[in-house]
Amino acid sequence: MGGDSPEREVSLRSGEAIYNTLHRLGYDVVAVDVRSDVASVIEREGIEIAFLALHGGYGENGAIQGLLEVMGVLYTGSSVLSSAIAMNKLFSKKIFTYHDLPVADFVVINNTDDIGKIALSINFPLPWVVKPVSEGSSIGVSVISNRDELKEALDRAFSYNSQVLIERFIKGKEIHVGILGDRVLGSIEVRPKSGFYDYKSKYTKGLTEYIIPPEVDKKTLNIVESIAKDAHKALGCSGVTRVDIIVNQEDAYLLEVNTLPGMTETSLIPKIAAHAG
């Protein structure tokens, strides 16, 4: 838990919730705020199993998973490779496309590219979603409705990553599917009061309405959950993941797979699990 990514505070909240639950269940639990000395802490405390709550950065890009494997420590969640791929939105979108899973139109921009030239070449309509390639919790994400807003949105995204995705904004219902192992745990629809499920909406009580099960017909929900299950499998994920999908009147669009979903009081996987019983 913890670490030094932009998601540190959320990670600490997830870690605290997991620690309290495991302690209440009678397990011998040690809370580790991950710093540069994490390997020595693991050895000193005699950690046998790591229940990961380290959001963003090296908690989700395969680095901490690789360290734990080298040290022979079991851990929850997906493997080194699956974590790294899922954290990189460009790599994961390429894999989704290879497996014929539906994604919104997008382009990728590097911080060395001629931004003006690329912006003029984008052939899908506004609004656009501008996001860093490798961040979570909607950090660095902007939704823009005209090209004049692009530079500011790119500057914001580039402050987190050297690669940025510009994606066609899909207006519709936002549905999140929990996958546990090889089965669907359940689904939840979110309705942020601001209209955009950003960092503040995700982690502030009262700013988002949650609907379980989602208010879509059974056929649509089956399609959404099938896409989510296929996405989890395509990336080779294991344990619990949260798959984010947008549904409009025409189609369902796969956004991303989160291999280390939040476990805070406002997080979605705990709500899905509680509803599933």
Buried (B, 14 or more C-beta within 10 A) or exposed (E): BBBBBBBBBBBBBBBBBBBEBBEEEEEEBEBBBBEEEBEEBBEEEEBEEBBBBBBBBBBBBBBBBBBBBEBEBEBBBBBBEBBBBBBBBBBBBBBBEEEEBBBBBBBBBEBEBEBEEBBEEBEEEBBBBBBBBBBBBBBBBBBBEEEEBBEEBBBBBBEBBEBBBBBBBBEBBBBBBBBBEEEBBBBBBBBBEEEBBBBEBBBEEEBBEBBBBBEBEEEBBEBBBBBBBBBBEBBBBBBBBBBBBBBEEEEBBBBBBBBBBBBBEBBBBBBBBEBEE
